[in-house]
């Protein structure tokens, strides 16, 4: 019985596969570190107390009250910063876009400003107006 070149190639590839698999399975099993499992631990008083850094929350007078709408076509940078999620940079970007591209026709046009996506817009819709949409 004669074996063709194709069959020799298949046998060689099979042998390489088995050698690689054996090496993969046997690699490093002799020097593997032991696994330590801690089943019970009692916390000390110092570990039980968790102190978080104080979170800065904007003062109530700095944020726009619910129900009040801000016209994004006429608002200054300071007024835009009263909107939730709008800081100095985004306020400047809104004014720059408004200057370069003209006024916003609808509140959804605010997404043309870099950094303001659908998620941010969803939080802003209750607080903004373009002056042309109905209240």
N, C-alpha and C positions, 0 to 999 in steps of 0.2 A: 504494500500500500504506500503510495507516494503522497506527500503533503505539499500543497501548493504554497507559493510565496504569500498569498493572502492569508492562508491558515497560519503560517509561521508568524506573520505580523499580529494576528489576533491572539495567538498564544503568548507572544512577547508582551503585548499590551496587558493581557490578563495577569501575567506574572508580575509586571511592574505595579499594577493596581493592588494585588495582594500584598506585595512587599511594602508599598506605601501605607496601606491600611494597617498592617501589623505594626509598622513603626509608629504610626499615629496613635494606636491603642496602647502601645507599650511605653511611649515616651514619658519619662519622668515619674512613673508610678512608684519607683523605689524611694525617691527622696521627697515625696509629697508631705507637706506639713500636716500635723494632726489637726482635726477640727475641734474647736472648743465651743461647747454650747452652755450658756449660762441659763439655768432654769428658774432661778429665783433671786431677786435682788430687793433689798430694802433701801429705800431712799432716805438720806439724811435730811435734816431740816434745811440745810443750805441748798441741796439739790431740788427740794420741793418748791422753793420759792423761785419764781421766774419773773424777772423784771424786764419789761420791754421798754425801749426808748420812747420818749414821748413823741406822739405823732403830731405834726403841725397841721392844724385845721384852719382854714381861712376864717377870718372874723366874719360874723354874720352880715356886717355892713358892706363887706367886700364882694359878696356873691349876690347874684341877681335873685330876688325873691321869686318863688313860683308864681306863675300867672302873669308876671311882667315880661313884656317882650322888648327886645333890643333890635333896632333897625341896623342891620349889618352894612348897609350902604352909606350910613351917615355917622356911625359910631367911631369914636376915637380909639386909640390903642388902649388907653386906661379903661374905657367902657367895655371893650371887647374882652379884657382880662377878667371881667366880672362873670363871664360865661364859664360854666363848668368845663374843665379840661383845656381851657385856653390860657396860655401863659404869654410872656413877652414875645417870644419867637413866633408863635402862631398868630398872635395879634398883628405883629409886623408883617407876616406873610399874607394875612388877609387884606391888609391895607395896600400892600404892594400889588397883589393880584387885582384888587379893585381899581387901583390907579392904572395898571397896565392893560386890563381887559374890559374896563367899564363896570358899571354896577351889576350886582347879582339880580337876575330876573326873578328867580324863585329861590327859596332857602336851600333847595337841593343843589343849586349851583355852587355852593360852598365846597363841594367835594373836588372842585378844580384846583383848590389850594393844596399844595404839597403838604402831606402830613395829616390831612383830614379825610378820612375814609367814611365808609358807610356806618361803622360802629360809632365813631365820634359824632357823626351827623345825627344819628338816632338819639343821642343824649342831648343834642343841642336844639332839636326841632321845637321843643316846648318853650324855648327861650328866645328864638330869633324870628325876625320878620324882615322882609325886603321893602316894606312900606307900600307895596302894590298888591299884596295878597290880603284877602279878607280876614278880619280878626276872628 
